[in-house]
Amino acid sequence: MVVRPTEISDILRQQIENYGSRMVVTNVGYVVEVGDGIATVHGLRDVMASELVEFSNGVMGMAFNLEEDSVGVIILGDYTDIEEGDEVKATGRIAQVPVGPALLGRVVNALGEPIDGKGPIQTDRFRPLERIAPGVVARQNVDTALQTGIKAIDSMIPIGRGQRELIIGDRQTGKTAVALDTIINQRDTGVVSIYVAIGQKQSQVAQIVATLEREGAMENTIVVVASAADPAPLQYLAPYAGCAMGEEVMESGGHALVVYDDLSKHAWAYRQVALLQRRPPGREAYPGDVFYLHSRLLERAARLRDDLGGGSLTALPIIETQGNDVSAYIPTNVISITDGQIYLEPDLFYAGVRPAINAGLSVSRVGGDAQIRAMRQVAGRLRLELAQYRSLAAFAQFGSDLDPATKRQIDRGQRLTEVLKQPQYQPMPVEEQVAIIWVATNGYLDEVPVERVRAFEEQYLDYMRTSKADLLQRIVTEKQLSDEMIEELRKSVEEFKRSMWAGAQAG
């Protein structure tokens, strides 16, 4: 093989002409101190707030405190292998999570990484964890119902798409159960649900995922987990990750529901991180910006204008109280940010009223705007009758001394309370809710023994599904009760009581 000198010179000339100096500037710092999931880093001169940084062992961190001569970094993973003197590189990326339809049916951690063993998530779309909430001009009125399937809520404390409704109560009063029923009820509505578990036991989260799979709701749900075993920084970031995933749905013109379970543990995690970073403590040792911690999260729930896609993000934050104290620091903060609250009372729970919703202390500031007209027609009377019952219930023990009108009111209230009881994981369609509440408020249960009310309801709804399916369908399509439909409801309940119920009682 003969190599000509001209060929060599041509190749050299070509290489010299194509040579361009490529200089890569990396923002680098060094660990000065590390411990408890926190690192103090010297250097990183141009780092941004909430920017991701990478330690020399591959663990990621997030710039949290930007001080004059150092940066406080919260470590998003195992910090035990990080040592003083280790190199830290800035990535130039603000903390972000993957978003999009690829996450549906998956269980992910606070960074959007899969933890369900089903392989990597195939998506090229990412969103920053923190985002400024939509302004007043970008929003529209909340006037479309987000049906929970729970009679007591849909009738008296309605939730609309784009609303923020707080679920509050002591531990073990059924807060998570209310949220799960709401998620299960969205399985055929096209609403994407995001369940964010903060500081919970992993066994409990596994149980929740199994329940959603069993009820057929998991394929339309994303579960974001920062369990009790995860470091506080991940528990602090988890709600923002879930919110970013919901915002992607909202801004694509869809509807999303996000449940934060629960924000009490979120506040604890933030307090831990802030104290370790030497931020000045305030009331109950929480940092001064703990209100902003939750307001900037919950304000991102909205219903956008039609010209912006008309999508919505509904938030159901959960707060756990201690000893029924709704006037504590974190509960009052979140109550003031949300559009109402569903208060679950331990006394009702232990008395067998489940869901244990105290209709007197619960409120929805959206009100009847978030109900179909048919529900408004029957619910107004229900709330009034229950309020009267509550004011008279204290005298129920003196039954023999009551005048007939008061006794009648107490009897009616007891039956309404029975009607509002509902088994877990059995959300009810709105048309069936309207039918049974109409029956109860119009006195058709007054002769039914209290202990037989649940059986009556079950059999009556079975009868309506089989014999009067067209009437139930008309309630859904027309969304209001005309005089003719009310007459049909009256005839159907009278016919049911005369034939089927009378026969069942006799038998």
C-alpha positions in Angstrom: 0.0 0.0 0.0 1.5 3.4 -1.1 0.7 6.5 1.0 1.1 9.7 -0.9 2.5 12.7 1.0 -0.2 14.9 -0.5 -2.9 12.7 1.1 -1.3 13.1 4.6 -1.0 16.9 4.2 -4.6 17.1 2.9 -5.9 15.2 6.0 -3.8 17.3 8.4 -5.0 20.5 6.7 -8.7 19.3 7.0 -8.3 18.4 10.7 -6.7 21.8 11.4 -9.5 23.7 9.6 -12.2 21.7 11.4 -10.6 22.1 14.8 -12.6 24.3 17.2 -11.8 24.8 20.8 -14.7 23.6 22.9 -14.5 24.8 26.4 -17.1 23.5 28.9 -17.5 25.6 32.1 -18.9 23.6 35.1 -20.0 25.4 38.3 -18.2 23.3 41.0 -18.1 23.4 44.8 -16.9 21.3 47.7 -18.7 19.8 50.7 -17.8 21.6 53.9 -20.2 19.8 56.2 -22.7 17.0 55.8 -25.3 15.3 58.0 -29.0 14.6 58.5 -29.8 14.9 54.8 -28.2 18.4 54.6 -24.9 19.5 53.1 -23.2 22.8 53.3 -21.2 23.5 50.1 -18.6 26.1 49.5 -18.4 27.4 45.9 -21.3 26.9 43.4 -21.1 30.6 42.8 -23.8 30.9 40.1 -26.2 28.3 41.4 -29.9 29.1 41.3 -32.5 28.6 44.0 -34.1 25.1 43.7 -31.3 24.1 41.2 -30.4 20.4 41.1 -26.7 19.7 42.0 -24.9 16.4 41.7 -22.5 15.0 44.3 -19.4 13.0 43.2 -21.1 9.7 44.1 -24.1 10.4 41.8 -26.6 11.4 44.5 -28.7 14.5 43.6 -29.3 17.4 45.8 -31.3 20.7 45.6 -30.0 24.2 46.4 -32.1 25.4 49.3 -30.3 28.1 51.2 -28.3 30.6 49.1 -25.9 32.3 51.6 -23.0 34.8 51.0 -20.1 32.3 51.1 -21.9 28.9 51.0 -24.9 27.0 49.7 -27.2 24.9 51.8 -28.1 21.8 49.8 -30.9 19.3 50.7 -29.8 15.8 49.7 -32.4 13.9 47.6 -31.3 10.4 48.5 -28.8 8.5 50.7 -26.3 11.0 52.3 -24.2 8.4 54.2 -21.6 8.1 51.4 -21.1 11.8 51.0 -18.0 13.1 52.9 -16.4 16.5 53.6 -14.3 17.6 50.6 -16.4 15.8 48.0 -17.0 17.6 44.7 -20.4 19.0 43.9 -21.4 20.1 40.4 -24.3 22.4 39.4 -26.5 20.9 36.7 -28.1 24.1 35.5 -31.6 22.4 35.8 -34.3 23.6 38.2 -35.8 20.7 40.1 -38.4 19.0 37.8 -40.4 15.8 37.4 -41.6 13.8 34.4 -45.2 14.4 33.4 -47.7 13.1 30.8 -49.9 10.1 30.2 -47.0 7.7 30.6 -47.3 8.1 34.4 -50.9 6.8 34.6 -51.2 3.7 36.6 -47.7 4.1 38.0 -46.3 4.5 41.5 -43.4 7.0 41.6 -41.3 8.8 44.2 -41.1 12.5 44.8 -38.7 12.9 41.9 -41.0 11.0 39.5 -38.8 7.9 39.4 -40.8 4.6 39.3 -40.9 2.5 42.5 -43.5 -0.1 41.3 -41.1 -2.4 39.5 -42.8 -1.9 36.2 -39.8 -0.5 34.3 -38.8 3.0 33.3 -41.4 5.7 32.5 -41.2 6.6 28.8 -41.8 10.3 28.6 -39.9 13.3 27.2 -42.0 15.9 29.0 -40.9 17.5 32.3 -42.2 20.3 34.5 -40.5 22.3 37.3 -41.8 21.4 40.8 -42.4 25.1 41.7 -44.6 27.2 39.5 -46.4 30.5 39.9 -50.2 29.9 40.3 -52.6 31.0 37.5 -53.7 34.6 38.0 -57.2 35.9 38.5 -57.7 36.7 34.8 -56.7 33.2 33.7 -59.4 31.6 35.9 -63.1 31.1 35.5 -65.9 30.4 38.0 -66.1 27.0 39.6 -69.5 25.8 38.4 -69.1 22.1 37.3 -69.5 19.4 39.9 -66.8 17.0 40.7 -68.9 14.1 42.0 -67.4 12.2 45.0 -70.1 9.6 45.0 -70.6 10.2 48.8 -74.2 11.3 49.5 -73.3 13.5 52.5 -70.7 15.5 50.4 -72.4 15.7 47.0 -75.7 16.9 48.7 -74.5 19.3 51.4 -70.8 20.1 50.9 -70.4 20.0 47.0 -67.0 20.0 45.4 -66.5 21.7 42.0 -63.8 21.2 39.5 -61.0 23.6 40.3 -61.9 23.9 44.0 -59.7 23.3 47.0 -61.6 21.5 49.7 -59.9 20.6 52.9 -60.6 17.2 54.6 -59.8 17.6 58.3 -60.2 15.5 61.4 -58.4 13.4 64.0 -56.4 10.3 63.1 -58.5 7.2 62.2 -61.7 9.1 61.4 -61.9 8.1 57.7 -60.1 11.1 56.0 -58.2 8.8 53.5 -61.4 6.8 53.0 -63.3 9.9 51.8 -60.4 10.8 49.4 -60.1 7.2 48.0 -63.9 7.0 47.4 -63.6 10.3 45.5 -60.8 8.9 43.4 -62.7 5.6 42.7 -65.7 7.7 41.6 -63.6 9.4 38.9 -62.7 6.1 37.1 -65.3 6.6 34.3 -65.3 10.4 34.2 -62.1 11.1 32.4 -60.7 12.9 35.5 -57.0 12.0 36.1 -56.4 11.4 39.9 -53.1 11.9 41.6 -52.7 10.6 45.1 -49.7 12.0 47.1 -48.8 10.0 50.2 -46.6 12.0 52.5 -44.9 10.4 55.5 -47.1 7.3 55.5 -46.1 3.7 56.2 -45.2 1.8 53.0 -47.5 -1.0 54.0 -50.4 1.5 54.1 -49.5 2.9 50.7 -49.3 -0.6 49.2 -52.8 -1.3 50.6 -54.1 1.9 49.0 -52.6 1.0 45.6 -54.1 -2.6 45.9 -57.5 -1.0 46.7 -57.4 1.3 43.7 -56.4 -1.6 41.4 -59.2 -3.8 42.8 -61.8 -1.1 42.2 -60.5 -0.4 38.6 -59.3 3.2 39.4 -55.6 2.7 39.2 -55.3 2.9 35.4 -56.4 6.5 35.6 -54.4 7.4 38.7 -50.8 8.4 39.6 -49.5 7.6 43.1 -46.7 9.8 44.3 -45.0 8.4 47.5 -42.7 10.0 50.0 -43.1 7.4 52.8 -42.1 7.7 56.4 -38.8 5.9 55.5 -37.9 8.6 53.0 -35.8 11.6 54.0 -37.6 14.8 55.0 -36.5 16.6 51.8 -38.4 14.1 49.6 -41.5 14.4 51.9 -41.2 18.2 51.4 -41.0 18.0 47.6 -43.7 15.3 47.1 -46.8 17.5 47.0 -45.2 19.9 44.5 -44.3 16.9 42.3 -48.0 15.7 42.3 -49.2 19.3 41.6 -46.9 19.6 38.6 -48.3 16.3 37.2 -51.8 17.6 37.7 -51.0 21.0 36.1 -49.8 19.2 32.9 -53.3 17.6 32.7 -55.1 21.0 33.4 -53.0 22.9 30.8 -53.7 20.2 28.2 -57.4 21.0 28.6 -58.1 17.9 30.8 -59.4 17.7 34.4 -57.3 16.4 37.3 -57.9 15.7 41.0 -54.9 15.8 43.4 -55.1 14.5 47.0 -52.4 15.6 49.5 -52.4 13.0 52.3 -51.5 14.8 54.5 -50.2 18.3 54.8 -49.6 18.1 58.5 -46.7 15.7 57.8 -45.6 17.9 55.0 -45.3 20.9 57.4 -43.4 18.7 59.8 -40.9 17.7 57.0 -40.4 21.3 56.0 -39.9 22.3 59.7 -37.2 19.6 60.0 -35.4 20.8 56.8 -35.6 24.5 57.8 -34.3 23.9 61.3 -31.4 21.8 60.0 -30.6 24.7 57.6 -30.6 27.1 60.5 -33.6 29.1 59.3 -35.1 31.1 62.2 -37.9 29.3 63.9 -41.3 30.9 64.7 -44.5 29.7 66.3 -44.3 26.0 67.3 -40.7 26.0 65.8 -42.1 26.3 62.2 -40.2 28.7 60.0 -41.9 32.0 59.3 -42.9 31.1 55.7 -44.9 28.0 56.6 -48.1 29.7 55.5 -46.5 30.3 52.1 -45.4 26.7 52.0 -49.1 25.6 51.6 -50.6 28.7 49.9 -48.2 28.5 46.9 -49.1 24.8 46.6 -52.9 25.1 46.9 -53.3 28.2 44.8 -52.1 26.2 41.8 -55.5 24.5 41.8 -57.8 26.3 39.3 -60.3 26.1 36.6 -58.8 27.8 33.5 -60.8 30.0 31.0 -62.2 28.3 28.0 -59.8 30.1 25.6 -56.9 28.6 27.7 -58.3 25.1 27.3 -60.9 25.1 30.1 -59.0 22.5 32.1 -59.1 22.2 35.9 -57.1 21.0 38.8 -59.0 20.2 42.0 -57.1 19.9 45.3 -58.2 17.8 48.3 -55.7 18.5 51.0 -55.9 16.4 54.2 -55.0 17.8 57.6 -54.8 15.7 60.8 -55.8 17.4 64.0 -54.8 16.6 67.5 -57.7 16.1 70.0 -60.3 17.8 67.7 -58.3 21.1 67.8 -59.1 22.8 64.5 -57.8 26.1 65.9 -54.1 24.9 66.0 -51.5 26.6 63.8 -51.3 24.5 60.7 -55.1 23.6 60.5 -56.1 27.3 60.7 -53.5 28.2 58.1 -54.9 25.6 55.6 -58.6 26.4 56.4 -57.9 30.0 55.5 -56.4 29.0 52.1 -59.0 26.5 51.0 -62.6 27.0 49.7 -64.2 25.1 52.5 -63.7 22.0 54.7 -65.1 18.6 55.3 -64.9 18.0 59.1 -64.8 14.4 60.2 -65.8 14.0 63.9 -64.5 11.1 66.1 -67.7 10.9 68.1 -69.8 10.4 65.0 -67.3 7.8 63.8 -67.5 5.8 67.0 -71.3 6.1 67.0 -71.3 4.2 63.6 -72.1 7.3 61.4 -69.7 6.7 58.5 -68.5 8.7 56.7 -68.3 10.6 60.0 -69.0 14.1 58.4 -70.2 16.8 60.7 -72.5 18.7 58.4 -72.8 21.6 60.8 -69.1 22.4 60.9 -68.4 21.4 57.3 -68.8 24.0 54.5 -68.2 24.5 50.8 -67.7 28.1 49.8 -68.6 27.2 46.2 -72.0 26.0 47.3 -74.8 25.1 44.9 -72.8 26.3 41.9 -71.0 22.9 42.0 -74.3 20.9 41.9 -76.7 19.9 39.2 -80.1 21.6 39.7 -81.8 18.3 40.6 -79.4 17.9 43.6 -80.0 21.5 44.6 -83.7 20.9 44.6 -83.5 18.0 47.1 -80.4 19.1 49.1 -81.7 22.4 50.4 -84.4 20.7 52.4 -82.0 18.0 53.6 -79.6 20.5 55.1 -82.5 22.4 56.8 -84.0 19.2 58.3 -80.6 18.0 59.6 -79.8 21.4 61.2 -83.2 21.3 63.0 -82.5 17.7 64.1 -79.1 18.6 65.5 -80.6 21.5 67.5 -83.2 19.1 69.0 -81.1 16.0 69.3 -80.0 16.9 72.8 -83.6 16.5 73.9 -84.1 13.1 72.2 -83.4 11.3 75.5 -86.5 12.9 77.0 -88.7 11.3 74.3 -91.8 10.9 76.5 -92.0 14.6 77.3 -91.7 15.9 73.7 -94.6 17.4 71.7 -95.6 15.5 68.5 -94.0 18.1 66.1 -90.6 17.9 67.9 -90.8 14.1 68.1 -91.6 14.0 64.4 -88.6 16.2 63.6 -86.3 14.0 65.6 -87.6 10.8 64.0 -87.1 12.4 60.5 -83.5 13.4 61.5 -82.6 9.9 62.6 -83.8 8.5 59.3 -81.9 11.2 57.3 -78.8 10.3 59.3 -79.2 6.7 58.4 -79.7 7.5 54.7 -76.4 9.5 54.6 -74.5 6.5 55.9 -72.5 4.7 53.2 -70.2 1.7 53.0 -66.6 2.4 52.0 -65.5 1.9 48.3 -69.1 2.1 47.1 -69.6 5.6 45.6 -73.1 6.2 44.4 -74.1 7.8 41.0 -75.7 11.3 41.4 -79.1 10.2 40.0 -79.5 7.5 42.7 -78.4 10.0 45.3 -81.1 12.4 44.1 -83.8 9.6 44.2 -83.1 8.4 47.7 -82.7 11.9 49.2 -86.0 13.0 47.6 -87.7 9.9 49.2 -86.2 10.7 52.6 -86.9 14.4 52.7 -90.5 13.9 51.5 -91.4 11.7 54.5 -91.6 8.3 52.8 -89.2 6.8 55.3 -91.1 8.1 58.4 -92.9 4.8 58.9 -89.8 2.7 58.2 -88.1 1.6 61.5 -84.7 3.3 61.8 -82.8 0.0 61.8 -84.5 -1.0 58.5 -83.7 2.3 56.6 -80.5 1.0 55.0 -82.3 -2.2 53.8 -85.1 -0.1 52.4 -82.6 2.2 50.6 -80.8 -0.8 49.1 -84.0 -2.5 47.8 -85.5 0.7 46.6 -82.5 1.6 44.5 -82.4 -2.0 43.1 -86.1 -1.5 42.1 -85.3 1.9 40.5 -82.4 0.4 38.5 -84.4 -2.5 37.2 -87.9 -1.0 36.8 -87.3 2.8 36.5 -83.9 3.0 34.7 -85.4 5.5 32.2 -86.3 7.9 35.1 -82.8 7.7 36.5 -81.4 8.4 33.1 -83.6 11.4 32.6 -82.3 12.9 35.9 -78.7 12.6 34.5 -79.6 14.1 31.1 -82.0 16.8 32.1 -80.1 17.6 35.4 -83.3 18.9 37.1 -86.5 17.5 38.5 -89.6 18.7 36.5 -93.1 18.4 38.0 -93.6 15.3 35.8 -90.5 13.6 37.1 -91.4 14.5 40.7 -94.8 12.8 40.1 -93.0 9.8 38.7 -90.7 9.6 41.7 -93.8 9.8 44.0 -95.6 7.0 42.1 -92.5 4.8 42.0 -91.8 5.0 45.8 -95.5 4.4 46.6 -95.6 1.4 44.3 -92.4 0.0 45.8 -93.7 0.4 49.3 -97.1 -1.1 48.4 -95.8 -4.2 46.6 -92.1 -5.1 47.2 -91.4 -3.5 50.6 -94.8 -4.6 52.2 -94.2 -8.1 51.0 -90.6 -8.2 52.3 -91.8 -6.9 55.7 -94.6 -9.5 55.9 -92.1 -12.2 54.9 
